[in-house]
Amino acid sequence: MRKIIVINTSPILSLVSALGNLEILSHLYQDVLVPYEVCQEILAGGKMGLAVSEFVSDSWLQKQSSPLTISPFLLNRRIRVFLY
């Protein structure tokens, strides 16, 4: 069975902060998918630019190059229910 993970910003920042790199992910998973929005957030770098160079240099990460299209049925929207 293929081990695949879709990763968010927080684990990337935490791993770089704790270990100095993201290499452990390549040992644990065959595919590490990084959504476009996460890529943009990491590359923005925040105040300190934490994890930017590590993220850019890790070419084995599968960084998505375009935003994800989400079905309107899956969006987190409030549904108003009117009781009469």
MDAnalysis code that builds the backbone (N, CA, C; Angstrom):
import MDAnalysis as mda
import numpy as np

u = mda.Universe.empty(252, n_residues=84, atom_resindex=np.repeat(np.arange(84), 3), trajectory=True)
u.add_TopologyAttr("name", ["N", "CA", "C"] * 84)
u.add_TopologyAttr("resid", np.arange(1, 85))
u.add_TopologyAttr("resname", ["MET", "ARG", "LYS", "ILE", "ILE", "VAL", "ILE", "ASN", "THR", "SER", "PRO", "ILE", "LEU", "SER", "LEU", "VAL", "SER", "ALA", "LEU", "GLY", "ASN", "LEU", "GLU", "ILE", "LEU", "SER", "HIS", "LEU", "TYR", "GLN", "ASP", "VAL", "LEU", "VAL", "PRO", "TYR", "GLU", "VAL", "CYS", "GLN", "GLU", "ILE", "LEU", "ALA", "GLY", "GLY", "LYS", "MET", "GLY", "LEU", "ALA", "VAL", "SER", "GLU", "PHE", "VAL", "SER", "ASP", "SER", "TRP", "LEU", "GLN", "LYS", "GLN", "SER", "SER", "PRO", "LEU", "THR", "ILE", "SER", "PRO", "PHE", "LEU", "LEU", "ASN", "ARG", "ARG", "ILE", "ARG", "VAL", "PHE", "LEU", "TYR"])
u.atoms.positions = np.array([
    [0.830, -1.181, 0.000],
    [0.000, 0.000, 0.000],
    [0.879, 1.251, 0.000],
    [0.544, 2.193, -0.890],
    [1.297, 3.446, -0.949],
    [0.977, 4.318, 0.251],
    [1.995, 4.886, 0.831],
    [1.795, 5.805, 1.940],
    [1.817, 7.223, 1.372],
    [0.662, 7.881, 1.455],
    [0.505, 9.234, 0.919],
    [0.006, 10.135, 2.033],
    [0.517, 11.362, 2.062],
    [0.055, 12.342, 3.041],
    [-0.166, 13.674, 2.334],
    [-1.209, 14.358, 2.750],
    [-1.426, 15.748, 2.350],
    [-1.090, 16.552, 3.587],
    [-0.108, 17.427, 3.461],
    [0.424, 18.110, 4.643],
    [0.017, 19.575, 4.678],
    [-0.131, 20.074, 5.875],
    [-0.504, 21.458, 6.116],
    [0.723, 22.252, 6.571],
    [0.553, 23.529, 6.753],
    [1.666, 24.415, 7.113],
    [2.274, 24.094, 8.481],
    [1.454, 23.890, 9.482],
    [1.957, 23.697, 10.851],
    [2.950, 22.550, 10.989],
    [2.676, 21.360, 10.449],
    [3.664, 20.285, 10.577],
    [4.981, 20.602, 9.855],
    [4.894, 21.298, 8.739],
    [6.120, 21.675, 8.017],
    [6.960, 22.598, 8.884],
    [6.337, 23.618, 9.439],
    [7.061, 24.557, 10.303],
    [7.606, 23.862, 11.545],
    [6.807, 22.976, 12.123],
    [7.240, 22.262, 13.333],
    [8.432, 21.354, 13.070],
    [8.399, 20.626, 11.961],
    [9.517, 19.730, 11.634],
    [10.799, 20.506, 11.372],
    [10.702, 21.596, 10.634],
    [11.908, 22.394, 10.370],
    [12.424, 23.011, 11.661],
    [11.526, 23.463, 12.500],
    [11.938, 24.059, 13.774],
    [12.612, 23.029, 14.678],
    [12.058, 21.820, 14.732],
    [12.584, 20.780, 15.627],
    [13.786, 20.048, 15.060],
    [13.755, 19.739, 13.750],
    [14.785, 18.880, 13.165],
    [15.724, 19.609, 12.191],
    [15.292, 20.782, 11.732],
    [16.124, 21.528, 10.794],
    [15.887, 21.178, 9.335],
    [15.010, 20.194, 9.081],
    [14.708, 19.813, 7.696],
    [13.408, 19.012, 7.662],
    [13.029, 18.605, 6.447],
    [11.796, 17.839, 6.257],
    [12.072, 16.400, 5.829],
    [13.308, 15.991, 5.935],
    [13.748, 14.694, 5.419],
    [12.979, 13.510, 6.001],
    [12.560, 13.601, 7.236],
    [11.850, 12.485, 7.868],
    [10.590, 12.123, 7.084],
    [9.962, 13.116, 6.457],
    [8.751, 12.847, 5.674],
    [9.037, 11.912, 4.494],
    [10.199, 12.087, 3.887],
    [10.543, 11.240, 2.732],
    [10.801, 9.793, 3.151],
    [11.110, 9.571, 4.422],
    [11.320, 8.220, 4.930],
    [10.008, 7.573, 5.380],
    [9.051, 8.402, 5.751],
    [7.777, 7.882, 6.248],
    [6.718, 7.709, 5.160],
    [6.806, 8.534, 4.112],
    [5.770, 8.535, 3.079],
    [6.382, 8.465, 1.692],
    [5.671, 7.813, 0.793],
    [6.128, 7.749, -0.598],
    [5.754, 9.018, -1.346],
    [4.608, 9.587, -1.000],
    [4.145, 10.819, -1.631],
    [3.757, 11.815, -0.555],
    [4.333, 13.010, -0.629],
    [3.976, 14.091, 0.281],
    [3.405, 15.213, -0.576],
    [2.085, 15.392, -0.482],
    [1.390, 16.382, -1.293],
    [1.233, 17.672, -0.499],
    [1.609, 18.778, -1.118],
    [1.498, 20.083, -0.478],
    [0.532, 20.930, -1.298],
    [-0.649, 21.238, -0.755],
    [-1.610, 22.052, -1.487],
    [-1.043, 23.433, -1.830],
    [-1.544, 23.999, -2.906],
    [-1.123, 25.316, -3.386],
    [-1.178, 26.367, -2.269],
    [-2.275, 26.369, -1.527],
    [-2.454, 27.373, -0.475],
    [-1.393, 27.236, 0.610],
    [-0.996, 26.012, 0.906],
    [0.069, 25.779, 1.892],
    [1.402, 26.271, 1.329],
    [1.658, 26.000, 0.062],
    [2.886, 26.493, -0.586],
    [2.979, 28.008, -0.474],
    [1.886, 28.684, -0.768],
    [1.880, 30.143, -0.721],
    [2.130, 30.660, 0.698],
    [1.532, 29.986, 1.663],
    [1.703, 30.387, 3.059],
    [3.155, 30.206, 3.511],
    [3.763, 29.085, 3.159],
    [5.158, 28.834, 3.532],
    [6.067, 29.849, 2.848],
    [5.870, 30.061, 1.551],
    [6.736, 30.962, 0.792],
    [6.603, 32.408, 1.230],
    [5.466, 32.776, 1.810],
    [5.299, 34.133, 2.347],
    [6.283, 34.358, 3.494],
    [6.599, 33.293, 4.210],
    [7.695, 33.322, 5.175],
    [7.447, 33.939, 6.522],
    [6.345, 34.597, 6.726],
    [6.117, 35.226, 8.023],
    [7.210, 36.218, 8.358],
    [7.369, 36.540, 9.614],
    [8.359, 37.528, 10.048],
    [9.794, 37.012, 9.960],
    [9.976, 35.711, 10.175],
    [11.332, 35.169, 10.261],
    [11.728, 34.326, 9.050],
    [10.787, 34.046, 8.154],
    [11.106, 33.218, 6.991],
    [11.383, 31.769, 7.357],
    [10.798, 31.311, 8.468],
    [11.011, 29.951, 8.944],
    [10.582, 28.935, 7.895],
    [11.441, 28.014, 7.574],
    [11.203, 26.859, 6.702],
    [11.180, 27.184, 5.213],
    [11.350, 28.438, 4.834],
    [11.271, 28.784, 3.412],
    [12.380, 28.096, 2.618],
    [13.616, 28.222, 3.045],
    [14.722, 27.628, 2.276],
    [14.633, 26.103, 2.254],
    [14.259, 25.496, 3.375],
    [14.118, 24.038, 3.435],
    [12.994, 23.575, 2.502],
    [11.903, 24.306, 2.504],
    [10.752, 23.973, 1.666],
    [11.107, 24.088, 0.189],
    [11.776, 25.140, -0.176],
    [12.153, 25.361, -1.580],
    [13.136, 24.293, -2.047],
    [14.082, 23.933, -1.210],
    [15.137, 22.997, -1.619],
    [14.681, 21.542, -1.690],
    [13.590, 21.196, -1.020],
    [13.108, 19.809, -1.033],
    [12.270, 19.555, -2.281],
    [12.944, 19.101, -3.338],
    [12.277, 18.901, -4.626],
    [11.391, 17.653, -4.653],
    [11.534, 16.762, -3.698],
    [10.721, 15.549, -3.653],
    [9.304, 15.811, -3.156],
    [9.080, 16.981, -2.525],
    [7.724, 17.343, -2.120],
    [6.891, 17.588, -3.372],
    [5.669, 17.125, -3.387],
    [4.788, 17.339, -4.538],
    [3.979, 18.602, -4.287],
    [4.557, 19.719, -4.693],
    [3.969, 21.045, -4.461],
    [2.983, 21.361, -5.582],
    [1.739, 21.586, -5.195],
    [0.693, 21.872, -6.178],
    [0.865, 23.290, -6.716],
    [0.740, 23.455, -8.016],
    [1.013, 24.743, -8.653],
    [-0.231, 25.588, -8.900],
    [-1.395, 25.068, -8.541],
    [-2.620, 25.854, -8.712],
    [-3.571, 25.569, -7.557],
    [-4.453, 26.530, -7.265],
    [-5.383, 26.358, -6.147],
    [-6.318, 25.167, -6.364],
    [-6.716, 24.599, -5.291],
    [-7.642, 23.478, -5.294],
    [-9.053, 24.004, -5.527],
    [-9.788, 23.356, -6.398],
    [-11.183, 23.709, -6.616],
    [-12.035, 22.815, -5.738],
    [-12.802, 23.442, -4.886],
    [-13.630, 22.699, -3.942],
    [-15.087, 22.797, -4.369],
    [-15.728, 21.669, -4.378],
    [-17.148, 21.634, -4.710],
    [-17.922, 22.498, -3.732],
    [-18.901, 23.263, -4.209],
    [-19.715, 24.085, -3.306],
    [-20.386, 23.258, -2.217],
    [-20.618, 21.983, -2.483],
    [-21.246, 21.122, -1.488],
    [-20.327, 20.814, -0.310],
    [-19.033, 21.005, -0.508],
    [-18.070, 20.710, 0.552],
    [-17.617, 21.941, 1.312],
    [-17.995, 23.107, 0.832],
    [-17.586, 24.339, 1.492],
    [-18.264, 24.466, 2.852],
    [-17.559, 25.041, 3.779],
    [-18.074, 25.235, 5.124],
    [-18.896, 26.519, 5.142],
    [-20.143, 26.390, 4.851],
    [-21.025, 27.561, 4.837],
    [-22.150, 27.337, 5.829],
    [-22.565, 28.418, 6.410],
    [-23.685, 28.326, 7.334],
    [-24.974, 28.186, 6.536],
    [-25.759, 27.299, 6.980],
    [-27.062, 27.100, 6.348],
    [-28.109, 27.655, 7.305],
    [-28.879, 28.574, 6.802],
    [-29.921, 29.159, 7.641],
    [-31.172, 28.294, 7.577],
    [-31.631, 27.980, 8.719],
    [-32.852, 27.184, 8.815],
    [-33.916, 28.082, 9.419],
    [-34.995, 28.211, 8.737],
    [-36.094, 29.031, 9.218],
    [-37.211, 28.120, 9.719],
    [-37.569, 28.313, 10.926],
    [-38.667, 27.547, 11.515],
    [-39.901, 28.438, 11.530],
    [-40.970, 27.930, 11.026],
    [-42.218, 28.684, 10.997],
    [-43.205, 28.119, 11.974],
])
